Amino acid sequence: MDGACYQDYLAANGSLPDQEDRVRLNVEFLGGETKRRFFWRTVETMTPVAEIENHVQTLISAGVDEMQVVYRGWMTGGLTGTLPQKLGFEPELGSADELAQTQQQLADLHIPFYFQTDYTKAFDGASGFSGQNDVATRLNGEAALEFGAYWTHYLLTPEWALDAVDNDLIMYEENGINRLALDTTATELYSHYTGTNVTQREEAVVLYETLFKQLIQQVGPLAMNKPNDYAWKYAESFQNIPLYSSNYTMVTDTVPFMQIVLKGHLPYFGEFSNFHNQTEQDLLRMLEYGAYPSFYLTTESSHLLFNTPSEDLFTSQYDMWEEDVVKQYHTAVEVLGPVEGETITNRIVHGTGLVEVVYSNGQSVVVNYRQADAEINGITIPALSARTLNSSQLAEQEQEEDQS
């Protein structure tokens, strides 16, 4: 398999990650978000820090034994209020004692608790950077600016990131933070131009690797959102791994190349399940690709996010999604538990909508996307379901049919 060849390439270059890969749930909570009023901005509280432990306890009571938690929008100003400037914990989300208590409670439960941060985005109107010196510029001299449906941000240089991180390290320590979740810094990689000086992508990689090492050494492990391959070895987990084609090219099928490379070496999570409009089909795709479930939730109703940069978070209230969270976790444990920590060795398409993924321990995850029951070598796979079977059993059944 080409994925295995790329695994060998990464291993030979010391870039293949080596993290414990076990089935777990990724649940991310939005703490606060900036909200524009007539002449000022406020912070809309979506998940107070004290509520996180309550949500975690309800999940544990429902049998969710393995999970990790990411806290977004925890800094002053909320998710998009002051980035790239980082001024500490947002007081609207709770007191310093409540923050410390939640951290200790999750630590006692052995639940990794990540705090989201970023060293790439500078939101329009924020401070803490120079538009002339710190913003990446394109070949034509224009500032690198990304427009979204609900936000606009500049792209900062990796040089700025290394200059800024020292002050941030103090703030992280003051708030007792020992794990970080990087949003776009491991995802975005670009050349930039400052006068006659050019920083190529290869040089940017070196700068970002220095940043990652510093954060790991002085703060703790990193969860990374859609990291580029050079960053995989610095990640403790991979957030939002792609499960579908980019559709830049017309193809008849998609192959989980990245998953074949990473499975058994780095735990990875699918896209947020509360963003899906075909929950059942998307869950099957997640299982086929060996990804673990992930949700982006809030304590309060998402309608409060209207007129904020996060108003595209249409449905997120924990109470509405708790049942689905628990169900997806238990489904992942049932199907992916038998291949925990194993690598993918083969992928066999038995027909349209009928796929078998073979693992290194001789187990196969078989997924039936069809609306009707299907058979593989005489073994029935119910409609819209995934099963884990012994690969040798399938092979023996196939040989018997061939002999007959």
N, C-alpha and C positions, 0 to 999 in steps of 0.2 A: 504494500500500500504506500502511496506517495506520502501519506501522513507519517508513516513509520520512518521513511527516509528523512523527512524533515525533523523528526524526533532525534534521529542519529546525528543530524547536522547540529542541532541545538546542544545536544549532549557533548559533542566534540568541541564546541566552542564555549562550554561552561554556561550556557544560557537556558538549559532545561530546568524548570522549577522543580523543587522537591518538597512539596507540602503534603501533609496528611489529607487524604481525600475521602471524606465520609459524608453520608447523606445528612443534610441539615437544611434548615429554613433560614432564608435571609428576609428580615423584616426591617424596613426603613420607615422612620417617623419624621414627618415635617414638624419642626418645632414652631417656628414663626416665619412670617413673610411680611415684607414691607408693603404698606398700603397708602396710596396717595389720597390725601384729603384736598380741600380747596387750596390751601397755601402751605401745607406741611405734610409730613409723612408720619404714620404711626406703624406699629408692629401688630399684626393680627396673630394672636396666639392660637395655634392649631393643636399642638400637643405639649402641654406642660411637662416639664421633666419628671415630676413625681408620678405622672400617669404611665410612664413607660414601664415601671416595675409592675404596676397593676395589670397591664396588658400581658406582660411576660408571664405573670403568675397564672392568668386564665389560660394561656396556651399550654403551660406545663400541666395544669389540671386536666386539660383535654388530651394529654399524652404526647405533646410535642417535646421530645427529650433533647433534641439537638437544634440549636438556633444561634444566629448571630444578629446583633442589632446595630443599625446605623442611625445616627441622629443628624438630621439635616436642619439647616436654618437655626442653629443654636447660638450663633454669634450675634453680637450687637447689631441691630438693624434687620435681623431675619435673614432669610436665604439669599436675597439679592440686594439687601439694603446698603451695605458698606463695602462689599468686596471690590478691590482686593485688600482693603484695610481690615485688619482683624483686631477688634478692640475688646475682646473678652466675651463672657457669657451674657446673653440677653436677659436683663432682669425681669422682663415680662413673662419669662418662661418658668420662673421660680427663684428661690434664694440659693445662695452658695451652699448652704447646708443641705438643701433638697438635692442639688446636683451631686454633692459628695455622697449623700446617702444612697442615691440611685446607682451611682458607680460602684459603691461597695456591695450593694445588694446583688447586682449582676455579677460582680466578681465572685461573690460567695456561691453563686449558682453556676460558676464556670462558663458564663456566657460572654463571648467577646463583644465588646461595646466600642464601636467606632464613631468618631466624630468627623463629619464631612468637612473638607477644606479644599482649597483650590489655589493654584499658582499660575493660572493662565488667563482667567477672565477678569476684566475690569468693567463693571457695569457703568453705563452712561450716568453721569451725575455723582458718582462715588469719588472718594479721595484716596490718597495713599500712593499715588503714582504720578509721573509726569507724562502728559500727552506727547511731549516733544521727544523725551529721551527713553521712555520705558515701553511705549507701544510699538509693536512690530510694524514695519512698513513694507509695502509691496514694492515690486520693481519699478512701478511708475511713481513712487513717492507717496502714495496714498496710505493712510493708516489702515491697518488690518482691522476691519469692523465687521461683525457678524450680526445680521438682523434676524430676529425671531418674530413669531406672531405676537408675542407678548413681552418681549424684552429686546434690548440691544446691548451688545458688549464689545469691547476692544479685546484684542489678543495681545498679551504682554510678552516681553522677551524672556528667555531663560536666564539672562544675566540679571534682570530685575528680580526673578524668583530667588536666586542665590543671595542677592543683597538683602532681600526682605525677610528671609527665613530666620535670621538670628533673633529678631524681635519677637517673631511668632513663637519660637521655642520657649521663650520666657513665659509667654501667655499660656501656652499649652501646659507647662509645668505648674503654673499658678492655679490652673483649673483641674489638675489631677488627671490630665488626659494621657493615656498610654497606648492608644490605637487611633489611626487616622484613616479616613476613606477619601481618596483623591478622586475628584470629579472628572475634570477634563485634562489635567496636566499630563497624564500618561496616554491620553487619546490623541490630542492635537500634536502635530509635529510639522514644522514649517521653517523655511528659510526666511531671513529678514534682512533688511538693508538699512544702514544708518550712515548717511552721507556716502563716503566711498568705501565703507566697511561692509562686508557681507558675512553673515553667519549662516553657513550651510546646515542642512539637516543633520549631517554626520557630526558636526560640531555641537549642535543643539542636543543630540543624544548624550554626548559626554557631559554636558552641563546638567541635564536632567538626571543622569545617573548619579552625579555628585549630590544633587538635591535629595534623591531617594535614599541614598546611603546615609546622609546626614539625618533625615527624618527617622529612619529605622534605628540608628544608633542612639539618638537622643530623645526620641519619643516612644517608638515601638512599631509593631507590625503595621503593614499598609494593605487595605483593600483598595482595589483599583477598578475604575469604571471603564470598560472597553479598552484595556491597555494595548499599545503596540507591542510587537513580540520582543523588542529589546528590553521592555519593562517587566516581562513575565517573571523573571527570576527574583524580582524585588517584591512581588505581590504575595500576600497570604491568601487572598481569594480574588476571583475574577467576577466582577459585577456586570450584569446586563450583556451576557455573551450573545452575539447575533444568532438567531434561529432560522432566519429566512434570507433569501437572496436580496441583494441590493436592487435588483431589477435593472441594473445598468446594461445588462446583456440579456437577451431573450434565451432562456434555457428550458429544457423539458423537466429537469429535476435538479434538486440541490443536494450537495454532499456535505456532511459535517466535517470538513477538513480540519478546522481549528479544534474541534472537539476530539477528533482522532489523535491529534498531536498532544493535547493537554490532559486527556482523561487518565486518571491515576497519578498525575503529577501535580495538579493544581485544582482545587475545588472551584467550580464555576456555577453561576446562577443564571437562570433565564431572564428574559425581560419581565417587567412587572406584570403579574397576572391580572391585576385590577385595571390594566390598560387594554386588555384583550377584548375583542368583540365576539370571538368564537372560542370561548373558554375551554370546551371539551377538546376541540381539534388542537388548540395551542398546548394543552396539557399533554396530549399524545406526542406532539412534536418535541416538547421538552424532555419527555421520557426517552424517545428515540435518540435524542442527542446527548443523553446522559446528564442533563442540566438539572439543577435543584430549584425548587420554587422560591419566588421572590415577590414581595408585595411592598407597595409604597402607601403608607397609611397615615391617618390623623385621628386624634380623639374627637375633634369637632367636625361638623358637617363641612363638606368641601364648598358649599355655596358661599361660605365666608371668604373664599379666595377670589370672589368676583372683584374685578378692577385691581388685581395684583398681578405680578409677573408669573404667578403659579396658577392662574385661573384655568389653565388647560388640564389641571388635575381634577377631572370631572367627578370622580367617585372614589372616595378614600376613607370614609368613616369606619373606624375599627369595628364598631358594633355590627355594621352591615356586612363586613367581610370576614368576620371571625370564623364562621362555619366553613367558608371556602378555603381559608388559610389552613385550618386543621385537616380538612379533607385532602388537599393537595399534598400536604406533608406526609400523611399516612400512605397515600398512593405512591409517593416517591420512595418511601421506606420499603413498601411491599415489592415494588418493581426493581428499584435500583439498589436496595440493600444487599441482595445476593452478589452484586458485582462491585461492591464498595472497594475502592482502592485498586481496582483492576484496570488494565488498559484495553482499548478497542483493537481487535486484530482483524476484523473483517466486517463488511456490511453487504448484505445480500438482499436484492429487491426481487421478491417472488412473484410480483405482479403489481399492477397499479394499486397503490394504497395498501400494500402488504410488504413490510420491511422487517428483516432480521438483522440485529447488530450483535456480533459475536465478541465475547470478552476473553481475556487471557486465562481465566480460571475454568474455561469450558462451559460457561453459561451464556445463554443468548436472550436478549430482550427482543421480543417479537411484538410489533405494533400493527394493528389492523385499523386503518383509517376509514374503511368502508362502512356503509350503512347496513351491511348484512354480514352474517358469520362467514368466516373464510377458513380454508384448510391449508396447512403446510405439511406435506408428507403424512397425511392422514390424521394430523392433530388439529382439532378445531380451535380457532381463535375467535372469540365472540366479537360482534360488531362494536366498533369504536372502543377498543380496549387494548391494553398492553399486558403481556404475560412474560414471565421469566422462566425459561425452560433449559434443560440440559442439552447442550449442543450435540453431544454424542448420541443422545436419544433421537434427535432429529435425523442425524446422519444414518443411524441404524435403520430407522423407519424408511428412509429414502432408499437404502440398499435393498431392503426387503421388497419394496415396490418394484425396483428395477429387476430383481431376480424373478419376480412373479410375471 
